[in-house]
Amino acid sequence: MKFRTVMLAGVMVALLIAASPGPAMAQSVDSTFAGLEAYERGEFATAAAIWTEEAEAGDVDAAYSVGVLHALGQGIPRNDVEAARWFRFAADKGHADALNNLGNYYFEGRGVARDEVEAVRLFRLAADQGRADARHNLGFAYASGRGVARDDAEAVRWFRLAAAQGHLDSQMNLATFLTAGRGAAPDDVEAAHWLQRAAEQGDAAAEYRLGLYYLEGRGVTRDAVEGARWLRLAADGGHVGAQYTLGVMTLEGFGTGPDAAGAARWFRAAAIHGDARAQFNLGLMYVRGLGVEDDPVRALMWMRLADSFLSETANQDAAETRDIVAAAMTADQITRAEEMAGRCRTSGFQDCD
């Protein structure tokens, strides 16, 4: 579960607690048309000047917006202390996004001393105004036991409220809790529903998990074709697990027509992101000339890169296959394969041809 802070147009991941998403900060700026118009033109310094003048005159929306600019360093130097000061000014006037953002600052200890109890108080005030981010953050606090006693049932309640408002991370967390039976009875059907909602927002992790649900018939009718469709969306979005899984499915013709060349492409996509299983399988493709040319040097290169996979006791057969490939090669071929593997690894898998 990751702790997420949201400001304007992006997501900042602050920490990772488990396997699914966690808390968040508001992404909008408020204030007069002139300041917003300048901001939308990318004239951040102009927007900062307008909003700062208005904030110093007591405008709550402007104060919140100045806090956002200080938090992001847009138009003015990044300064968490100043950001917290302006968020506090707006929060004291009841500004919901400022309450949530100030809560995040206390939760993380950014610009203020860390105080998770105060963070939860602020999240609750914002959540009571219906802010999805704040409701999500309360769910995260209850799930992790930070600033409040751990209570999975309360976490599920707040995640469900935020999820119903379309909050992506809450949808993912709620699916995780329902699958595991945390805070509620296990319910794969409802979990699949929330994964579908998240996947429809284009989230690759949700697309991947939903694809696996269709492959397993978990909470949905088993459907390999539909599973492959969601996995392909996730793979196209760069999800490494989906790329590897599609490689296997495409090679075997499961949920899609058999296509050795297509399988090799998916394995390579995952391999260059460091997936050792895909690296080994791609090596096998080169050994057998499946979807690629028969090339023992490239085969051994990819198998060498998959050492983390081959070193596991359960993969002795795979290690033996690598050794058999090497035994049939000349010393020069082995040297070239090892040089290519070294170059590929040191380049961060950018130079693997």
Summary of the structure (lengths in Angstrom):
residues: 353
radius of gyration: 25.2
end to end distance: 36.7
largest distance: 80.0
contacts: 1301
relative contact order: 0.06
helix: 66%
strand: 3%
